[in-house]
């Protein structure tokens, strides 16, 4: 029996899709709030939360895993600034707020932000 595949494709090949999500998550961690389409926001929120959970450990293994995805400055910000905020929190680090449609093409828009 065929099971449903997890995740959205965004009409892109896998390497381009991974680069898109990595760039969006990097922007989210730098600015802590970004505006994007609703589908992209929902897809990246799960990945962003997994990265924050990794950063909460803060050990060498976690740093090396994060360094494979992000720049050294972003890894430092993630471990030193963002992760300690969520020390007592068990998940739910991001919030997706739905907005109206985009004027040009009617795509559903959303704001994704890190919970304070």
C-alpha positions as CSV (number, residue, x, y, z in Angstrom):
1,X,0.0,0.0,0.0
2,X,1.3,3.4,-1.0
3,X,1.6,5.8,1.9
4,X,1.6,9.6,1.7
5,X,4.9,11.3,1.4
6,X,5.8,13.8,4.2
7,X,6.6,17.4,3.3
8,X,6.0,19.9,0.5
9,X,7.9,19.9,-2.8
10,X,7.4,23.6,-3.9
11,X,7.8,22.5,-7.5
12,X,11.6,22.2,-6.9
13,X,14.2,19.5,-7.0
14,X,15.4,18.3,-3.7
15,X,18.7,20.2,-3.5
16,X,17.1,23.5,-4.5
17,X,14.3,22.8,-2.0
18,X,16.8,22.1,0.8
19,X,18.7,25.3,0.0
20,X,15.5,27.3,0.0
21,X,14.5,26.0,3.4
22,X,18.0,26.5,4.8
23,X,18.0,30.1,3.6
24,X,14.6,30.8,5.1
25,X,15.5,29.3,8.4
26,X,18.8,31.3,8.5
27,X,16.8,34.5,7.9
28,X,14.4,33.5,10.7
29,X,17.2,33.0,13.2
30,X,18.9,36.3,12.2
31,X,15.8,38.5,12.2
32,X,13.6,36.4,14.5
33,X,10.5,37.3,12.4
34,X,10.0,36.9,8.6
35,X,7.2,37.2,6.1
36,X,6.8,34.4,3.5
37,X,4.1,32.2,2.0
38,X,1.9,30.2,4.3
39,X,3.1,26.8,2.9
40,X,6.8,27.7,3.3
41,X,6.2,29.0,6.8
42,X,4.5,25.8,7.8
43,X,7.1,23.6,6.2
44,X,10.1,25.4,7.8
45,X,8.6,25.7,11.3
46,X,9.3,22.0,12.0
47,X,12.8,22.2,10.8
48,X,13.5,25.4,12.8
49,X,12.2,23.8,16.0
50,X,14.5,20.8,15.5
51,X,17.5,23.1,15.1
52,X,16.6,25.0,18.3
53,X,16.2,21.7,20.2
54,X,19.7,20.7,18.9
55,X,21.1,24.1,20.0
56,X,19.6,23.7,23.5
57,X,22.0,20.8,24.1
58,X,24.9,23.0,23.3
59,X,27.5,20.2,23.3
60,X,30.2,19.7,20.7
61,X,28.2,17.2,18.7
62,X,25.3,19.6,18.4
63,X,27.6,22.5,17.4
64,X,29.1,20.4,14.6
65,X,25.7,19.4,13.3
66,X,24.5,23.0,13.2
67,X,27.8,24.1,11.6
68,X,27.0,21.8,8.7
69,X,23.9,23.9,8.0
70,X,24.6,27.5,9.1
71,X,27.5,30.0,9.2
72,X,29.6,30.1,12.4
73,X,28.1,33.5,13.4
74,X,24.6,32.1,13.1
75,X,25.5,29.0,15.1
76,X,27.0,31.1,17.8
77,X,23.8,33.3,17.9
78,X,21.6,30.2,18.0
79,X,23.4,28.5,20.9
80,X,24.2,31.6,22.9
81,X,21.2,33.8,22.4
82,X,18.2,31.9,21.0
83,X,18.5,28.5,22.7
84,X,18.7,29.8,26.4
85,X,15.4,31.6,25.9
86,X,13.7,28.2,25.5
87,X,15.5,26.4,28.3
88,X,12.3,25.6,30.2
89,X,10.1,25.1,27.1
90,X,9.5,21.7,25.5
91,X,8.8,22.7,21.9
92,X,6.6,25.2,20.3
93,X,9.4,27.7,19.6
94,X,7.8,29.2,16.4
95,X,4.5,30.8,15.7
96,X,2.8,31.1,12.2
97,X,0.4,34.1,11.8
98,X,-1.7,34.0,8.7
99,X,-2.0,37.1,6.6
100,X,-4.2,38.0,3.6
101,X,-3.3,37.0,0.0
102,X,-0.4,38.6,-1.8
103,X,-1.5,41.3,-4.3
104,X,0.5,40.1,-7.3
105,X,-0.3,36.4,-7.5
106,X,-2.8,35.8,-4.7
107,X,-0.5,33.5,-2.7
108,X,-1.5,33.0,1.0
109,X,1.0,34.9,3.1
110,X,2.1,34.4,6.7
111,X,4.5,35.7,9.3
112,X,6.7,33.2,11.1
113,X,8.4,34.3,14.3
114,X,10.2,33.0,17.2
115,X,8.0,32.9,20.4
116,X,9.3,35.3,23.0
